[in-house]
């Protein structure tokens, strides 16, 4: 989310300062070439993540099949691109191909501003529209108001993602706790950890993780029509309804009970992930984008399970490949997207712990990876992907961060929290 986004397990890419991006866009550059010899590519996936590994291989494949053409990869941070994309894409320094967050508030907003290339014809000509399932391609299409789900193609994803509960089996075993099968089991497990002096939930109030806990609590009391009203404006969203009220009250109660540390109000997603990797936090609820890293770095027995007692969970097609309107080498960009959707790259992505969208399932042989993909397929079949809380309106990610931090510190009541969300949401809903 997340979406925020987001909203990835931040690696060294996140340390790149936004100012350097802006300086690059304002100064002289050789990026204006349209000679068909260079593909400028931006993305923010860590090199050890499933997507990073797969896309590095895609670069090799691209250069091998395009003699004389080089990929100029420029590593960026998620927050950096999130905050500065409109300015950069409106300059002469736009890349040819860029990873960007999906949803109304991000890709939808840029499409409405005329900053992204319409990919509809290419999607049909190259078969992208046939490779992506209906649920996954929801975030690739945007109408004239920038609302996802219909209209023209402005982005293409080559992976999917969803949120799950990651848990440290060794810590559960140490304290005699069984894997939770129900929501009551989960809260009982957290009570036991607190009684033993262990804060059960890894959290990040300064970025997406805290708001995703809260959104998942709301989803456990919601249905598809609720999600469609919130994300797609198919009906009015009332932040004082039963689902949102339950979520805000429960989240605040969890802070009081010690399930979430008050000091986590200022921590970032990387901090939460590292606390899980180091065996300090027994539970982390977050996205499949962590899977490959946990597989590589965890030194303990661990597993995952879907959020218990909920038909819906956070998830969607992954972040998008978008082609800036000002890109100089668009055909090369389209060719690169093709390669990332090839069986070779999709199979690699799956075996490295990603969720591929066009793989040969028999070629994904890693047991943990197969479980990850099977869980996603189950969610997808039951229409259980409910997107992310920050997607509906521009600027809502920052609102959710700041307001949820106040719930963690106890400086704001759940009722006031919901008031502030309602005001920011209503202000941002576009007229259609």
N, C-alpha and C positions, 0 to 999 in steps of 0.2 A: 502497500500500500503503500496504495499504497499503495497513488496509486501508487503510495504512494508510496500509489504509488507508492511504488514505488515503489526510489524505494527499494534499494537493493542492499545486500550485505556489503557495506561500504569498505573498500580496500584502499590502497594508496591513492587510487584515482580521486577519492573524495578530498584529498589534501590539496589538490590543484586549486589555486585561488581563482575565484570568478574574475578578479581584476585582470588576470593574464589573458583570459578569453576576450575581455573587452578591448584590451590593448591590441590583441591580434587583429580584431575586427576593424580597428581604426587605423592601423599602420599599413605600410606597404607589404605586399605578399605576392608569391608566385602562384597563388591559388586561383587566379582569374583565368587560367588557361583552359581552353576548350578544345585542345588538340587531340583528345581521346587517348592520351598516354598516361594519365594519372587519375586515379579514383581517390578522392579525399573522403575518408571515413571517420566518423566520430561514434564512439559508444562508451558506456561507463560500466561494463561488466568486468569483474575481477578476472585476472588471467587464469586463476585456478578454479573459477566457477565453471559449471557445465557449459554455459553459453560462451564464456570467454575461450574455453578450449575449442569448442566447435567452430567459433568464428575465426579463430587463428588458423584452423585447418582450412576454413573456407577461403581465407586470404591466399593460402598456398595454392589451393585448387584454382582460384580465380587467375592468379598470375601464370599458372601452368597452362591454362586454356586461353589466355590472352597474351601471346608473346609480345614483348615490348611495352606492356602496360604494367605500371607499378601501383600498388595500393599504399597511399600515404595515410597510415592510421594515426589518429590523434586521440590520446586517452583523455577523457573528461570525467568530471564528477557528476553524479546524479543531481545534486542540489545546484551545481554550477549551471548545468544545461536548463534545469527547471526554471531558474530565475532569470536567465539572460537570453534564452532562445529567441523571443520575439525581436529583441534588439539586433542580435547577430544575424538572424534570418532576413532581416530587413536591410542588411548591409551587403557590400560586395564580397564579403568573406565567407559566405555560406558554404558549407561542405556539399559534396555531391550526394552523400547518404549519411543519415544520422539516426541514432536510436533516440526515441522520445517516448515519454509517458503517454499512455492511452487514457481516454475519457473526455468528457465534455469540457472540463476545466483546463485541459492541456492540448492534446491533439485537436480536439473539437474547436477550441478557441483559435488556434493557429490556422485551421482550415477556413474558419469564418473570416479571418483577417487577410486571407489570400496569400499566406506565406508558404503553403504546401502545394505540391503538384498533384493534380487529379490523376490517380492511378487506375481509374475504372477500366479504360481500354486495355491497359497492360494486364490487369488482373484477369480479364477475359481471354486475351490473346495467349498469355503464358500459363493459364490454368490455375492461377492462385485461388480463384474463386471456387474451384472444385477440390483443391487440396485442403482447404480450411473448412471445418464443420461450422454449422450455423451459430453455435454458441461462441466459438472462438473468433469468428469473423465479425461479431457484433461490434467490437472496438475498432475495426478497420474502416467502417463506413460512418459518414457524418452528413446530416442534412444541412440545409442552408443556414440554420440557426446554430450549427455546431453541435447538435445533439446526436449521440452515437446510435447505431442500430439500423439506420437506413440512409439512403442517399448515395453519394459518391464515395469511392475508395480513396482515402488519403493516407493510408498506412497499411503495412503488411507485417504480421507477426510470424515468427517461425518456431515458437514454443508456447507452451501454456504454463499456468501457474495456479497454485491454490494454497490456502493456509491450513495448517495442521498443528497438532500438539506434538512437539518434540519432548522426549523425556529420557532422563538418565536412569537406565535400568539398574545400574549398580547402586545409586543412591536410594532408589525405591526398595531394592533388596536389603540394603543396609538397615533401613528403618522398618522393614517388615510390611511394606505397602504393595498391594497388588496393582497391576495395570488397571486404571479406571475404565469401567464399561458404561457407566452412567454419569450424569452430571453430579448426582449426589456422591458418587464414588470420588469424583474429582475434588469436590469441596472437602470431603472427609480426608483425602490424601493431603490436601493443603493444610488442614487443621493439624494433622500429625506432624508435618514438617515444622509448622510454627511452634508447636509444643516442644520440639527438639531444638529450637533456636535457629532454624533454617528458613530464610525467606524463599518461598517456593517458586515464585514467578520472576523470570528474567524480564526486565521492562526497560523501555526507553521513552521517557516523557518528552524529550526534546525533538524526537522524530516520530516516525509512523507507528511504532509498535503499540504504544499506549492507546491510541485512538482505535487501533484494530482490535484490541481486547474488548473495548467498549462496543464497537460495532458488532462484533460476534455475539456479545450478550444480547444486543437488540435483535439480531437475526434469529436467535433461538426462539424468539416470540413472534416472528414475522412469517409472511408468506410471499409468493412471487408478486402478487399485486402490490404489496407494500414496497418491495424492491423497485418495481416499475414506476411507482409514483415518485419515489425518492430519486432514482437515477435517471429516469426517462421522462419525468414530468407527466406521467399518465395518471393524474389525480393529484390531490393536495397532500403535501407532507406536513404532518403535525408533530412537532418534536415533544409535545406533551401527551402523545398517545401512549398506549400500554407498553409497547415495545421499547421506545426510547426512554420512558420513565423508569421501567425496570432496569434497563442497562445503566443509566446514570446512577440510580440508587444502589444497585449491586456493586458497581465499580467503586463508588465511594465507601461502601461497606467493606469491600475487600481491602482497601487501604487501611481502614480502622482495624481490621482483623490481622493485618500484617502479611497478607498474601502478596502485596505489592509494597516495596520499600518507598517511603516518602522521599528518600534521597534520589530515587530514580526519576524525579521530575526533570532533572537537568541532564540525564544521560542520553546517549545517542544509540542508534541501532547497532553499531559496531560494538559498543560497550555491552549491550545485552547479549549479542552473539558470543562474544569472548567470555562472558561470565558462564555461559552454558558450556563452551568448549573447555574451559578450565575446571569444570566440575563444581562450580560454586552454586549455580542455580539448577535445581532438578527439573524445571519445566520452562519451556519457551513456546509460546504460541506465535508462529510467524509463517512465512511463506516457503514454498518449495525452492526458492532461489538460494536458500541456505544449505540445501541438501548435499550438494557436491562438496562444499567446504567442510561440513560436519563429517562427511564420509572420509575426507582426507586428513582432518586434524583431530577429531575426537579420539581420545585414548582409552575410552571406557565403552561398555556395552550400552547401546542406546537404541531407541525405536521411535515410532510415530503412531498416532491414531487420530482419526477425525474428531473434531470437537463433539463431545457426547451430548446427545439429546437435542440435536439441531439438524433439520433437513437442509438448511442453507449454510454456506460458509463463504468466506472471502475467496475470490478467484476469478479468472478470466483468461483470455488469450494474453500472451506476454506483451511486453513493451514493443513498440512498433518501429519498423524501418520506415522512415519518412524521407521523401525526396524534396528538398527545399525548392520553392518556385524559382529561385535564382541559381540553382545548381547548373554547372557548366557542362557536365558529362553525364547526362541523365541515362543514356543507354547503358553505360557501364554500371550505373547504380542498379538498373533493372536486372542486368546480368548477375550481379552479386546477390541480389535477393533470390534469384533462381537457384543459385548454388546453395544458399543456406536452407532452401527447401528441398534439396536433393536427398535421396535415400541415404547416400554416404554420410552426409553431414548430420542428418536427422538421427540416424542410427548411433553415430558417435555421441551426439548430445544426450540421447537416452541412456547410453551406457555410462556416461559421466555424471548422471544424477539429475538431468533435466527432464522436462516433460515434453517430448517431441509432438509435433502435430501432423507429421507426414512420414513417420518411420515405418520400416518393416518390423512389426512387433516381434517376429521370430528372431530377429537379429539383435534384440536387446536381451542379453543373457545374464547381466548382473542381477542377483536375487533382490537386493534392496531397490535397485532401479525399477525392476518389474513391479514390485509392491507399490512404489510411488506412482507409477503409471496406471496400475490397476485401480488405485484409490481415486485418481483423477477421472478415469473412465466411468467409475461408479457415480461420482458427483455429476459428471456431464450428462449421463443417461437419465438421471433423475431431475435434471434441470436445477441443480443445487448450487450453481455458481452465482454469487450475488455481488460481484464487482468489489469496489473499495469505497470507504466512506468519504474520501476527499474529492471524488470525481465530479459530483453534480455541477458545481459552480466555480468560476475562477476565484482564486484566493482562499478557498475553503480549507485547503490543507493547513495554511498558517493559522486560521481560526481554530481548527481542531487541535492543533498543537498547543497553542496558548491557553485555550479554555480547559483542555484535559489536564494540562499541568496544574491548573488551579484546583482541580478536583483532587489531584495527588497530594498537593500541599495542604488541602483543607481550607484554602482561602476563598472558596466559592461553593455555594450549596448546589446540589443537583438541579434544583428548580431554576436557579439563576443561570447555571450552565446551559440548560435547554433553551432558556430565553435567548441567550446570546447566539446559539446555533440557529435558532429560528430566524432571528433578525438578519444574520449574515447570509443564510440560505435564500430567504425571500428576496433580498436585495440583488442576488446574483442570478436568479432564474430568468432566462431570456424570454422575450415575447416571441411567440411563434405564430 
